[in-house]
Amino acid sequence: MSWNRAMDEVRVERLIQKYKDNGELVSEDPALVMLKKWPASKQYQDNSDRLPGLEKLVCKLILICFIEY
């Protein structure tokens, strides 16, 4: 496993744990949060040229979510 892949898996684990700790995981799937809320966030609304990079990141993380969890 590459270093980048390992770091992505850790990122997914932390994301899921964050939503469990906040009680959000019960009501919403982390993959849906990434797809719906991240692109709509102020960080990306103000800087739309970053959206292709976000799309690539979301695809990688969702793939890990589906494979691992």
N, C-alpha and C positions, 0 to 999 in steps of 0.2 A: 504494500500500500504506500502510495506517495505521501509526502509530508503535507501537501496541500489537501489531499483527500482526508487525511487524519484530522486536520484543522477544521475542515468543513463538517466532519462528523461531530467534533466537539462543539462547534457552533450550533448545530442542530440540537444536540443534547441540552445545551444551556438554554436555548430558545424554548424548548419544550418544558424544561424545569421552571423557567421564568413564568410561563403561562400556568403551570400547575400551582406554583406558589401564589400567584395573583388570583387564582380561582377562575381564570379565563378559559382554561383548557376544557372544562366541562361544557361550556356553552359554544365554543368555537374551535375549529380545527386550525392548528398552526399554519397549515398550507393555505387555508383560506385567508388567514390574516396576512400572510405574505403577498398573496395575489390581490387582495382588495385594499388593504390599508397602506402597505408600503408605497405603492406608486402614487397614492393620493396624499401622502404626507407632504408637509410644507417643504421639506428638504428636496423633494423631487419636483414639486409643482414649480418652484422658483428656478429650477435648474434642469430643464427637460432634456438637455443633452446627456445627462447621466442615466436616463432611462434604459438605454441598451445595456449598460453595465448591470443595472439592477435586474433586468430581465434574465441575463445570464446567471447571476447569482441566485435568483429565485428558482430557476430551473434546476441548478445543481442541488440546492438545499431541499427542494421538493422531491427530487429523485432519491436523495438519502432518506428522507422521511418515509417514503413509500417502501424502500428496500429494508430499512432497519426497524421501522415501527409499524 
